[in-house]
Amino acid sequence: MKKVKVYITLKESVLDPQGQAVAGAMHHLGYQEVKDVRIGKFIELEIDSEEEIDDKIRAICEKLLANTVIENYRYEIEEGVPQ
């Protein structure tokens, strides 16, 4: 069993209205030092496979988890997750 951590973020060229709203709220609360906020997604998967795990994770991300037109993704694989 492996645990996979997937991080999905908007591409730099894509406007992030949710991030702008959070930045505005932070400024309203007095956190003027915050210059920019980008909101993303974090997903954890447990995969019971040893074969071609990178190919499988890429396929899952590109077909389901991330919209690769506007989002980037990266992932980390943790070895030896206890069952």
PDB file of N, CA, C and O in Angstrom:
ATOM      1  N   MET A   1       0.864  -1.177   0.000  1.00  0.00           N
ATOM      2  CA  MET A   1       0.000   0.000   0.000  1.00  0.00           C
ATOM      3  C   MET A   1       0.903   1.230   0.000  1.00  0.00           C
ATOM      4  O   MET A   1       1.872   1.307   0.755  1.00  0.00           O
ATOM      5  N   LYS A   2       0.569   2.181  -0.854  1.00  0.00           N
ATOM      6  CA  LYS A   2       1.311   3.440  -0.929  1.00  0.00           C
ATOM      7  C   LYS A   2       0.342   4.595  -0.755  1.00  0.00           C
ATOM      8  O   LYS A   2      -0.797   4.544  -1.218  1.00  0.00           O
ATOM      9  N   LYS A   3       0.806   5.627  -0.087  1.00  0.00           N
ATOM     10  CA  LYS A   3       0.016   6.842   0.037  1.00  0.00           C
ATOM     11  C   LYS A   3       0.565   7.841  -0.964  1.00  0.00           C
ATOM     12  O   LYS A   3       1.776   8.044  -1.054  1.00  0.00           O
ATOM     13  N   VAL A   4      -0.332   8.462  -1.716  1.00  0.00           N
ATOM     14  CA  VAL A   4       0.050   9.452  -2.708  1.00  0.00           C
ATOM     15  C   VAL A   4      -0.584  10.781  -2.321  1.00  0.00           C
ATOM     16  O   VAL A   4      -1.785  10.858  -2.059  1.00  0.00           O
ATOM     17  N   LYS A   5       0.234  11.822  -2.290  1.00  0.00           N
ATOM     18  CA  LYS A   5      -0.249  13.177  -2.012  1.00  0.00           C
ATOM     19  C   LYS A   5      -0.196  13.962  -3.308  1.00  0.00           C
ATOM     20  O   LYS A   5       0.865  14.115  -3.913  1.00  0.00           O
ATOM     21  N   VAL A   6      -1.367  14.464  -3.734  1.00  0.00           N
ATOM     22  CA  VAL A   6      -1.479  15.186  -4.990  1.00  0.00           C
ATOM     23  C   VAL A   6      -1.780  16.655  -4.681  1.00  0.00           C
ATOM     24  O   VAL A   6      -2.691  16.967  -3.915  1.00  0.00           O
ATOM     25  N   TYR A   7      -1.000  17.546  -5.291  1.00  0.00           N
ATOM     26  CA  TYR A   7      -1.174  18.990  -5.128  1.00  0.00           C
ATOM     27  C   TYR A   7      -1.568  19.570  -6.485  1.00  0.00           C
ATOM     28  O   TYR A   7      -0.865  19.380  -7.477  1.00  0.00           O
ATOM     29  N   ILE A   8      -2.697  20.278  -6.519  1.00  0.00           N
ATOM     30  CA  ILE A   8      -3.194  20.849  -7.765  1.00  0.00           C
ATOM     31  C   ILE A   8      -3.298  22.366  -7.579  1.00  0.00           C
ATOM     32  O   ILE A   8      -3.907  22.845  -6.623  1.00  0.00           O
ATOM     33  N   THR A   9      -2.698  23.107  -8.504  1.00  0.00           N
ATOM     34  CA  THR A   9      -2.729  24.567  -8.435  1.00  0.00           C
ATOM     35  C   THR A   9      -3.080  25.139  -9.802  1.00  0.00           C
ATOM     36  O   THR A   9      -2.837  24.521 -10.839  1.00  0.00           O
ATOM     37  N   LEU A  10      -3.658  26.335  -9.773  1.00  0.00           N
ATOM     38  CA  LEU A  10      -3.936  27.019 -11.033  1.00  0.00           C
ATOM     39  C   LEU A  10      -2.627  27.447 -11.676  1.00  0.00           C
ATOM     40  O   LEU A  10      -1.676  27.803 -10.981  1.00  0.00           O
ATOM     41  N   LYS A  11      -2.578  27.413 -12.990  1.00  0.00           N
ATOM     42  CA  LYS A  11      -1.408  27.925 -13.696  1.00  0.00           C
ATOM     43  C   LYS A  11      -1.281  29.417 -13.416  1.00  0.00           C
ATOM     44  O   LYS A  11      -2.278  30.101 -13.184  1.00  0.00           O
ATOM     45  N   GLU A  12      -0.052  29.914 -13.440  1.00  0.00           N
ATOM     46  CA  GLU A  12       0.212  31.322 -13.117  1.00  0.00           C
ATOM     47  C   GLU A  12      -0.585  32.277 -14.004  1.00  0.00           C
ATOM     48  O   GLU A  12      -0.965  33.357 -13.551  1.00  0.00           O
ATOM     49  N   SER A  13      -0.841  31.908 -15.236  1.00  0.00           N
ATOM     50  CA  SER A  13      -1.533  32.793 -16.173  1.00  0.00           C
ATOM     51  C   SER A  13      -3.048  32.828 -15.955  1.00  0.00           C
ATOM     52  O   SER A  13      -3.744  33.607 -16.606  1.00  0.00           O
ATOM     53  N   VAL A  14      -3.564  31.997 -15.050  1.00  0.00           N
ATOM     54  CA  VAL A  14      -5.008  31.897 -14.823  1.00  0.00           C
ATOM     55  C   VAL A  14      -5.396  32.750 -13.613  1.00  0.00           C
ATOM     56  O   VAL A  14      -4.788  32.653 -12.547  1.00  0.00           O
ATOM     57  N   LEU A  15      -6.410  33.576 -13.797  1.00  0.00           N
ATOM     58  CA  LEU A  15      -6.929  34.398 -12.720  1.00  0.00           C
ATOM     59  C   LEU A  15      -7.509  33.511 -11.622  1.00  0.00           C
ATOM     60  O   LEU A  15      -8.169  32.514 -11.912  1.00  0.00           O
ATOM     61  N   ASP A  16      -7.262  33.874 -10.353  1.00  0.00           N
ATOM     62  CA  ASP A  16      -7.743  33.101  -9.218  1.00  0.00           C
ATOM     63  C   ASP A  16      -8.684  33.966  -8.381  1.00  0.00           C
ATOM     64  O   ASP A  16      -8.242  34.574  -7.406  1.00  0.00           O
ATOM     65  N   PRO A  17      -9.981  34.038  -8.737  1.00  0.00           N
ATOM     66  CA  PRO A  17     -10.908  34.896  -8.001  1.00  0.00           C
ATOM     67  C   PRO A  17     -11.070  34.497  -6.537  1.00  0.00           C
ATOM     68  O   PRO A  17     -11.260  35.363  -5.682  1.00  0.00           O
ATOM     69  N   GLN A  18     -11.000  33.208  -6.237  1.00  0.00           N
ATOM     70  CA  GLN A  18     -11.101  32.764  -4.846  1.00  0.00           C
ATOM     71  C   GLN A  18      -9.886  33.252  -4.053  1.00  0.00           C
ATOM     72  O   GLN A  18     -10.028  33.705  -2.917  1.00  0.00           O
ATOM     73  N   GLY A  19      -8.719  33.163  -4.636  1.00  0.00           N
ATOM     74  CA  GLY A  19      -7.511  33.664  -3.993  1.00  0.00           C
ATOM     75  C   GLY A  19      -7.576  35.167  -3.781  1.00  0.00           C
ATOM     76  O   GLY A  19      -7.145  35.668  -2.742  1.00  0.00           O
ATOM     77  N   GLN A  20      -8.112  35.890  -4.760  1.00  0.00           N
ATOM     78  CA  GLN A  20      -8.257  37.342  -4.617  1.00  0.00           C
ATOM     79  C   GLN A  20      -9.220  37.688  -3.491  1.00  0.00           C
ATOM     80  O   GLN A  20      -8.985  38.640  -2.746  1.00  0.00           O
ATOM     81  N   ALA A  21     -10.299  36.928  -3.358  1.00  0.00           N
ATOM     82  CA  ALA A  21     -11.259  37.177  -2.285  1.00  0.00           C
ATOM     83  C   ALA A  21     -10.619  36.944  -0.916  1.00  0.00           C
ATOM     84  O   ALA A  21     -10.837  37.718   0.015  1.00  0.00           O
ATOM     85  N   VAL A  22      -9.832  35.880  -0.799  1.00  0.00           N
ATOM     86  CA  VAL A  22      -9.149  35.600   0.468  1.00  0.00           C
ATOM     87  C   VAL A  22      -8.115  36.683   0.767  1.00  0.00           C
ATOM     88  O   VAL A  22      -7.982  37.116   1.912  1.00  0.00           O
ATOM     89  N   ALA A  23      -7.390  37.119  -0.250  1.00  0.00           N
ATOM     90  CA  ALA A  23      -6.414  38.199  -0.046  1.00  0.00           C
ATOM     91  C   ALA A  23      -7.120  39.470   0.413  1.00  0.00           C
ATOM     92  O   ALA A  23      -6.633  40.163   1.306  1.00  0.00           O
ATOM     93  N   GLY A  24      -8.265  39.778  -0.192  1.00  0.00           N
ATOM     94  CA  GLY A  24      -9.036  40.958   0.227  1.00  0.00           C
ATOM     95  C   GLY A  24      -9.487  40.858   1.672  1.00  0.00           C
ATOM     96  O   GLY A  24      -9.443  41.845   2.407  1.00  0.00           O
ATOM     97  N   ALA A  25      -9.923  39.668   2.090  1.00  0.00           N
ATOM     98  CA  ALA A  25     -10.340  39.462   3.480  1.00  0.00           C
ATOM     99  C   ALA A  25      -9.154  39.620   4.423  1.00  0.00           C
ATOM    100  O   ALA A  25      -9.295  40.195   5.502  1.00  0.00           O
ATOM    101  N   MET A  26      -7.997  39.120   4.031  1.00  0.00           N
ATOM    102  CA  MET A  26      -6.803  39.268   4.866  1.00  0.00           C
ATOM    103  C   MET A  26      -6.434  40.741   5.027  1.00  0.00           C
ATOM    104  O   MET A  26      -6.083  41.184   6.120  1.00  0.00           O
ATOM    105  N   HIS A  27      -6.516  41.496   3.933  1.00  0.00           N
ATOM    106  CA  HIS A  27      -6.229  42.935   4.002  1.00  0.00           C
ATOM    107  C   HIS A  27      -7.230  43.622   4.920  1.00  0.00           C
ATOM    108  O   HIS A  27      -6.861  44.490   5.712  1.00  0.00           O
ATOM    109  N   HIS A  28      -8.498  43.233   4.812  1.00  0.00           N
ATOM    110  CA  HIS A  28      -9.544  43.811   5.656  1.00  0.00           C
ATOM    111  C   HIS A  28      -9.278  43.535   7.142  1.00  0.00           C
ATOM    112  O   HIS A  28      -9.611  44.349   8.003  1.00  0.00           O
ATOM    113  N   LEU A  29      -8.674  42.376   7.428  1.00  0.00           N
ATOM    114  CA  LEU A  29      -8.352  42.007   8.805  1.00  0.00           C
ATOM    115  C   LEU A  29      -7.023  42.595   9.284  1.00  0.00           C
ATOM    116  O   LEU A  29      -6.603  42.359  10.416  1.00  0.00           O
ATOM    117  N   GLY A  30      -6.369  43.362   8.411  1.00  0.00           N
ATOM    118  CA  GLY A  30      -5.140  44.039   8.816  1.00  0.00           C
ATOM    119  C   GLY A  30      -3.852  43.370   8.396  1.00  0.00           C
ATOM    120  O   GLY A  30      -2.775  43.811   8.798  1.00  0.00           O
ATOM    121  N   TYR A  31      -3.928  42.331   7.608  1.00  0.00           N
ATOM    122  CA  TYR A  31      -2.722  41.641   7.143  1.00  0.00           C
ATOM    123  C   TYR A  31      -2.278  42.213   5.804  1.00  0.00           C
ATOM    124  O   TYR A  31      -2.342  41.539   4.776  1.00  0.00           O
ATOM    125  N   GLN A  32      -1.830  43.459   5.828  1.00  0.00           N
ATOM    126  CA  GLN A  32      -1.446  44.163   4.605  1.00  0.00           C
ATOM    127  C   GLN A  32      -0.196  43.566   3.949  1.00  0.00           C
ATOM    128  O   GLN A  32       0.031  43.759   2.755  1.00  0.00           O
ATOM    129  N   GLU A  33       0.612  42.844   4.729  1.00  0.00           N
ATOM    130  CA  GLU A  33       1.846  42.274   4.186  1.00  0.00           C
ATOM    131  C   GLU A  33       1.581  41.124   3.211  1.00  0.00           C
ATOM    132  O   GLU A  33       2.480  40.732   2.467  1.00  0.00           O
ATOM    133  N   VAL A  34       0.366  40.581   3.204  1.00  0.00           N
ATOM    134  CA  VAL A  34       0.020  39.516   2.252  1.00  0.00           C
ATOM    135  C   VAL A  34      -0.224  40.160   0.895  1.00  0.00           C
ATOM    136  O   VAL A  34      -1.145  40.960   0.734  1.00  0.00           O
ATOM    137  N   LYS A  35       0.601  39.809  -0.069  1.00  0.00           N
ATOM    138  CA  LYS A  35       0.532  40.436  -1.393  1.00  0.00           C
ATOM    139  C   LYS A  35      -0.295  39.639  -2.397  1.00  0.00           C
ATOM    140  O   LYS A  35      -0.911  40.222  -3.290  1.00  0.00           O
ATOM    141  N   ASP A  36      -0.315  38.324  -2.262  1.00  0.00           N
ATOM    142  CA  ASP A  36      -1.053  37.511  -3.226  1.00  0.00           C
ATOM    143  C   ASP A  36      -1.444  36.192  -2.564  1.00  0.00           C
ATOM    144  O   ASP A  36      -0.719  35.679  -1.712  1.00  0.00           O
ATOM    145  N   VAL A  37      -2.571  35.658  -2.954  1.00  0.00           N
ATOM    146  CA  VAL A  37      -3.037  34.361  -2.461  1.00  0.00           C
ATOM    147  C   VAL A  37      -3.494  33.551  -3.665  1.00  0.00           C
ATOM    148  O   VAL A  37      -4.235  34.045  -4.515  1.00  0.00           O
ATOM    149  N   ARG A  38      -3.046  32.303  -3.729  1.00  0.00           N
ATOM    150  CA  ARG A  38      -3.491  31.369  -4.764  1.00  0.00           C
ATOM    151  C   ARG A  38      -4.079  30.169  -4.033  1.00  0.00           C
ATOM    152  O   ARG A  38      -3.452  29.627  -3.122  1.00  0.00           O
ATOM    153  N   ILE A  39      -5.264  29.757  -4.421  1.00  0.00           N
ATOM    154  CA  ILE A  39      -5.946  28.635  -3.788  1.00  0.00           C
ATOM    155  C   ILE A  39      -5.760  27.392  -4.659  1.00  0.00           C
ATOM    156  O   ILE A  39      -5.858  27.466  -5.884  1.00  0.00           O
ATOM    157  N   GLY A  40      -5.492  26.252  -4.021  1.00  0.00           N
ATOM    158  CA  GLY A  40      -5.321  25.002  -4.748  1.00  0.00           C
ATOM    159  C   GLY A  40      -6.070  23.881  -4.066  1.00  0.00           C
ATOM    160  O   GLY A  40      -6.892  24.108  -3.177  1.00  0.00           O
ATOM    161  N   LYS A  41      -5.773  22.659  -4.499  1.00  0.00           N
ATOM    162  CA  LYS A  41      -6.402  21.478  -3.935  1.00  0.00           C
ATOM    163  C   LYS A  41      -5.318  20.513  -3.459  1.00  0.00           C
ATOM    164  O   LYS A  41      -4.245  20.423  -4.055  1.00  0.00           O
ATOM    165  N   PHE A  42      -5.612  19.804  -2.390  1.00  0.00           N
ATOM    166  CA  PHE A  42      -4.733  18.767  -1.872  1.00  0.00           C
ATOM    167  C   PHE A  42      -5.550  17.496  -1.741  1.00  0.00           C
ATOM    168  O   PHE A  42      -6.613  17.497  -1.120  1.00  0.00           O
ATOM    169  N   ILE A  43      -5.060  16.416  -2.321  1.00  0.00           N
ATOM    170  CA  ILE A  43      -5.796  15.149  -2.331  1.00  0.00           C
ATOM    171  C   ILE A  43      -4.846  14.034  -1.908  1.00  0.00           C
ATOM    172  O   ILE A  43      -3.714  13.965  -2.387  1.00  0.00           O
ATOM    173  N   GLU A  44      -5.303  13.162  -1.011  1.00  0.00           N
ATOM    174  CA  GLU A  44      -4.531  11.993  -0.618  1.00  0.00           C
ATOM    175  C   GLU A  44      -5.193  10.739  -1.170  1.00  0.00           C
ATOM    176  O   GLU A  44      -6.408  10.567  -1.079  1.00  0.00           O
ATOM    177  N   LEU A  45      -4.378   9.876  -1.738  1.00  0.00           N
ATOM    178  CA  LEU A  45      -4.855   8.607  -2.274  1.00  0.00           C
ATOM    179  C   LEU A  45      -4.082   7.474  -1.610  1.00  0.00           C
ATOM    180  O   LEU A  45      -2.896   7.626  -1.315  1.00  0.00           O
ATOM    181  N   GLU A  46      -4.725   6.363  -1.377  1.00  0.00           N
ATOM    182  CA  GLU A  46      -4.034   5.144  -0.990  1.00  0.00           C
ATOM    183  C   GLU A  46      -4.179   4.173  -2.149  1.00  0.00           C
ATOM    184  O   GLU A  46      -5.288   3.861  -2.582  1.00  0.00           O
ATOM    185  N   ILE A  47      -3.050   3.705  -2.640  1.00  0.00           N
ATOM    186  CA  ILE A  47      -3.047   2.853  -3.826  1.00  0.00           C
ATOM    187  C   ILE A  47      -2.413   1.517  -3.476  1.00  0.00           C
ATOM    188  O   ILE A  47      -1.306   1.461  -2.940  1.00  0.00           O
ATOM    189  N   ASP A  48      -3.121   0.457  -3.782  1.00  0.00           N
ATOM    190  CA  ASP A  48      -2.636  -0.891  -3.535  1.00  0.00           C
ATOM    191  C   ASP A  48      -2.100  -1.449  -4.844  1.00  0.00           C
ATOM    192  O   ASP A  48      -2.709  -2.322  -5.463  1.00  0.00           O
ATOM    193  N   SER A  49      -0.953  -0.931  -5.253  1.00  0.00           N
ATOM    194  CA  SER A  49      -0.349  -1.354  -6.512  1.00  0.00           C
ATOM    195  C   SER A  49       1.144  -1.099  -6.445  1.00  0.00           C
ATOM    196  O   SER A  49       1.589  -0.117  -5.851  1.00  0.00           O
ATOM    197  N   GLU A  50       1.893  -1.957  -7.036  1.00  0.00           N
ATOM    198  CA  GLU A  50       3.344  -1.789  -7.099  1.00  0.00           C
ATOM    199  C   GLU A  50       3.794  -1.537  -8.537  1.00  0.00           C
ATOM    200  O   GLU A  50       4.912  -1.076  -8.765  1.00  0.00           O
ATOM    201  N   GLU A  51       2.943  -1.832  -9.491  1.00  0.00           N
ATOM    202  CA  GLU A  51       3.326  -1.772 -10.894  1.00  0.00           C
ATOM    203  C   GLU A  51       2.923  -0.450 -11.533  1.00  0.00           C
ATOM    204  O   GLU A  51       1.783  -0.006 -11.397  1.00  0.00           O
ATOM    205  N   GLU A  52       3.855   0.165 -12.223  1.00  0.00           N
ATOM    206  CA  GLU A  52       3.608   1.372 -13.021  1.00  0.00           C
ATOM    207  C   GLU A  52       2.810   2.423 -12.253  1.00  0.00           C
ATOM    208  O   GLU A  52       1.890   3.031 -12.798  1.00  0.00           O
ATOM    209  N   ILE A  53       3.166   2.634 -10.990  1.00  0.00           N
ATOM    210  CA  ILE A  53       2.383   3.541 -10.159  1.00  0.00           C
ATOM    211  C   ILE A  53       2.440   4.974 -10.679  1.00  0.00           C
ATOM    212  O   ILE A  53       1.440   5.690 -10.621  1.00  0.00           O
ATOM    213  N   ASP A  54       3.597   5.405 -11.188  1.00  0.00           N
ATOM    214  CA  ASP A  54       3.686   6.763 -11.732  1.00  0.00           C
ATOM    215  C   ASP A  54       2.730   6.956 -12.906  1.00  0.00           C
ATOM    216  O   ASP A  54       2.054   7.980 -13.002  1.00  0.00           O
ATOM    217  N   ASP A  55       2.679   5.974 -13.793  1.00  0.00           N
ATOM    218  CA  ASP A  55       1.769   6.062 -14.946  1.00  0.00           C
ATOM    219  C   ASP A  55       0.316   6.118 -14.486  1.00  0.00           C
ATOM    220  O   ASP A  55      -0.486   6.872 -15.037  1.00  0.00           O
ATOM    221  N   LYS A  56      -0.020   5.324 -13.481  1.00  0.00           N
ATOM    222  CA  LYS A  56      -1.391   5.304 -12.972  1.00  0.00           C
ATOM    223  C   LYS A  56      -1.766   6.629 -12.324  1.00  0.00           C
ATOM    224  O   LYS A  56      -2.864   7.143 -12.539  1.00  0.00           O
ATOM    225  N   ILE A  57      -0.858   7.178 -11.536  1.00  0.00           N
ATOM    226  CA  ILE A  57      -1.148   8.447 -10.871  1.00  0.00           C
ATOM    227  C   ILE A  57      -1.300   9.564 -11.896  1.00  0.00           C
ATOM    228  O   ILE A  57      -2.225  10.371 -11.803  1.00  0.00           O
ATOM    229  N   ARG A  58      -0.397   9.615 -12.875  1.00  0.00           N
ATOM    230  CA  ARG A  58      -0.519  10.633 -13.929  1.00  0.00           C
ATOM    231  C   ARG A  58      -1.858  10.513 -14.655  1.00  0.00           C
ATOM    232  O   ARG A  58      -2.508  11.523 -14.925  1.00  0.00           O
ATOM    233  N   ALA A  59      -2.269   9.300 -14.970  1.00  0.00           N
ATOM    234  CA  ALA A  59      -3.546   9.095 -15.665  1.00  0.00           C
ATOM    235  C   ALA A  59      -4.717   9.559 -14.799  1.00  0.00           C
ATOM    236  O   ALA A  59      -5.634  10.211 -15.298  1.00  0.00           O
ATOM    237  N   ILE A  60      -4.693   9.228 -13.509  1.00  0.00           N
ATOM    238  CA  ILE A  60      -5.765   9.658 -12.596  1.00  0.00           C
ATOM    239  C   ILE A  60      -5.824  11.179 -12.547  1.00  0.00           C
ATOM    240  O   ILE A  60      -6.902  11.766 -12.631  1.00  0.00           O
ATOM    241  N   CYS A  61      -4.667  11.815 -12.410  1.00  0.00           N
ATOM    242  CA  CYS A  61      -4.628  13.277 -12.332  1.00  0.00           C
ATOM    243  C   CYS A  61      -5.141  13.916 -13.618  1.00  0.00           C
ATOM    244  O   CYS A  61      -5.953  14.841 -13.576  1.00  0.00           O
ATOM    245  N   GLU A  62      -4.674  13.429 -14.747  1.00  0.00           N
ATOM    246  CA  GLU A  62      -5.013  14.059 -16.017  1.00  0.00           C
ATOM    247  C   GLU A  62      -6.438  13.755 -16.473  1.00  0.00           C
ATOM    248  O   GLU A  62      -7.047  14.574 -17.161  1.00  0.00           O
ATOM    249  N   LYS A  63      -6.977  12.605 -16.106  1.00  0.00           N
ATOM    250  CA  LYS A  63      -8.333  12.249 -16.527  1.00  0.00           C
ATOM    251  C   LYS A  63      -9.410  12.708 -15.556  1.00  0.00           C
ATOM    252  O   LYS A  63     -10.555  12.912 -15.958  1.00  0.00           O
ATOM    253  N   LEU A  64      -9.059  12.877 -14.267  1.00  0.00           N
ATOM    254  CA  LEU A  64     -10.089  13.124 -13.269  1.00  0.00           C
ATOM    255  C   LEU A  64      -9.804  14.296 -12.327  1.00  0.00           C
ATOM    256  O   LEU A  64     -10.665  15.156 -12.142  1.00  0.00           O
ATOM    257  N   LEU A  65      -8.633  14.341 -11.741  1.00  0.00           N
ATOM    258  CA  LEU A  65      -8.394  15.279 -10.652  1.00  0.00           C
ATOM    259  C   LEU A  65      -8.044  16.703 -11.101  1.00  0.00           C
ATOM    260  O   LEU A  65      -8.447  17.669 -10.453  1.00  0.00           O
ATOM    261  N   ALA A  66      -7.306  16.839 -12.189  1.00  0.00           N
ATOM    262  CA  ALA A  66      -6.846  18.158 -12.620  1.00  0.00           C
ATOM    263  C   ALA A  66      -7.369  18.494 -14.014  1.00  0.00           C
ATOM    264  O   ALA A  66      -7.460  17.629 -14.885  1.00  0.00           O
ATOM    265  N   ASN A  67      -7.706  19.748 -14.202  1.00  0.00           N
ATOM    266  CA  ASN A  67      -8.023  20.258 -15.537  1.00  0.00           C
ATOM    267  C   ASN A  67      -6.717  20.827 -16.070  1.00  0.00           C
ATOM    268  O   ASN A  67      -6.351  21.959 -15.753  1.00  0.00           O
ATOM    269  N   THR A  68      -6.015  20.042 -16.878  1.00  0.00           N
ATOM    270  CA  THR A  68      -4.662  20.413 -17.286  1.00  0.00           C
ATOM    271  C   THR A  68      -4.605  21.618 -18.220  1.00  0.00           C
ATOM    272  O   THR A  68      -3.518  22.105 -18.530  1.00  0.00           O
ATOM    273  N   VAL A  69      -5.742  22.097 -18.665  1.00  0.00           N
ATOM    274  CA  VAL A  69      -5.766  23.327 -19.469  1.00  0.00           C
ATOM    275  C   VAL A  69      -5.445  24.519 -18.573  1.00  0.00           C
ATOM    276  O   VAL A  69      -4.747  25.442 -18.993  1.00  0.00           O
ATOM    277  N   ILE A  70      -5.957  24.505 -17.329  1.00  0.00           N
ATOM    278  CA  ILE A  70      -5.775  25.651 -16.441  1.00  0.00           C
ATOM    279  C   ILE A  70      -5.040  25.312 -15.142  1.00  0.00           C
ATOM    280  O   ILE A  70      -4.720  26.210 -14.363  1.00  0.00           O
ATOM    281  N   GLU A  71      -4.770  24.018 -14.902  1.00  0.00           N
ATOM    282  CA  GLU A  71      -4.150  23.621 -13.642  1.00  0.00           C
ATOM    283  C   GLU A  71      -2.872  22.816 -13.864  1.00  0.00           C
ATOM    284  O   GLU A  71      -2.725  22.093 -14.849  1.00  0.00           O
ATOM    285  N   ASN A  72      -1.963  22.969 -12.917  1.00  0.00           N
ATOM    286  CA  ASN A  72      -0.773  22.126 -12.831  1.00  0.00           C
ATOM    287  C   ASN A  72      -0.975  21.153 -11.679  1.00  0.00           C
ATOM    288  O   ASN A  72      -1.744  21.427 -10.758  1.00  0.00           O
ATOM    289  N   TYR A  73      -0.296  20.035 -11.727  1.00  0.00           N
ATOM    290  CA  TYR A  73      -0.341  19.111 -10.603  1.00  0.00           C
ATOM    291  C   TYR A  73       1.049  18.547 -10.365  1.00  0.00           C
ATOM    292  O   TYR A  73       1.888  18.490 -11.265  1.00  0.00           O
ATOM    293  N   ARG A  74       1.263  18.134  -9.128  1.00  0.00           N
ATOM    294  CA  ARG A  74       2.461  17.382  -8.762  1.00  0.00           C
ATOM    295  C   ARG A  74       2.042  16.397  -7.681  1.00  0.00           C
ATOM    296  O   ARG A  74       1.006  16.569  -7.039  1.00  0.00           O
ATOM    297  N   TYR A  75       2.848  15.370  -7.486  1.00  0.00           N
ATOM    298  CA  TYR A  75       2.493  14.375  -6.477  1.00  0.00           C
ATOM    299  C   TYR A  75       3.739  13.831  -5.806  1.00  0.00           C
ATOM    300  O   TYR A  75       4.848  13.900  -6.337  1.00  0.00           O
ATOM    301  N   GLU A  76       3.513  13.284  -4.608  1.00  0.00           N
ATOM    302  CA  GLU A  76       4.559  12.627  -3.836  1.00  0.00           C
ATOM    303  C   GLU A  76       4.046  11.239  -3.460  1.00  0.00           C
ATOM    304  O   GLU A  76       2.874  11.073  -3.121  1.00  0.00           O
ATOM    305  N   ILE A  77       4.920  10.261  -3.520  1.00  0.00           N
ATOM    306  CA  ILE A  77       4.567   8.887  -3.158  1.00  0.00           C
ATOM    307  C   ILE A  77       5.283   8.533  -1.864  1.00  0.00           C
ATOM    308  O   ILE A  77       6.507   8.627  -1.774  1.00  0.00           O
ATOM    309  N   GLU A  78       4.505   8.123  -0.859  1.00  0.00           N
ATOM    310  CA  GLU A  78       5.083   7.667   0.413  1.00  0.00           C
ATOM    311  C   GLU A  78       5.178   6.155   0.374  1.00  0.00           C
ATOM    312  O   GLU A  78       4.194   5.462   0.118  1.00  0.00           O
ATOM    313  N   GLU A  79       6.348   5.665   0.624  1.00  0.00           N
ATOM    314  CA  GLU A  79       6.570   4.218   0.625  1.00  0.00           C
ATOM    315  C   GLU A  79       6.204   3.616   1.973  1.00  0.00           C
ATOM    316  O   GLU A  79       6.278   4.293   2.998  1.00  0.00           O
ATOM    317  N   GLY A  80       5.815   2.371   1.976  1.00  0.00           N
ATOM    318  CA  GLY A  80       5.631   1.614   3.199  1.00  0.00           C
ATOM    319  C   GLY A  80       4.576   2.139   4.144  1.00  0.00           C
ATOM    320  O   GLY A  80       4.808   2.199   5.351  1.00  0.00           O
ATOM    321  N   VAL A  81       3.409   2.525   3.621  1.00  0.00           N
ATOM    322  CA  VAL A  81       2.316   2.977   4.472  1.00  0.00           C
ATOM    323  C   VAL A  81       1.727   1.763   5.167  1.00  0.00           C
ATOM    324  O   VAL A  81       1.369   0.794   4.498  1.00  0.00           O
ATOM    325  N   PRO A  82       1.615   1.786   6.511  1.00  0.00           N
ATOM    326  CA  PRO A  82       1.062   0.626   7.219  1.00  0.00           C
ATOM    327  C   PRO A  82      -0.392   0.380   6.851  1.00  0.00           C
ATOM    328  O   PRO A  82      -1.150   1.323   6.624  1.00  0.00           O
ATOM    329  N   GLN A  83      -0.778  -0.885   6.793  1.00  0.00           N
ATOM    330  CA  GLN A  83      -2.158  -1.228   6.425  1.00  0.00           C
ATOM    331  C   GLN A  83      -3.008  -1.438   7.640  1.00  0.00           C
ATOM    332  O   GLN A  83      -4.197  -1.734   7.519  1.00  0.00           O
TER     333      GLN A  83
END
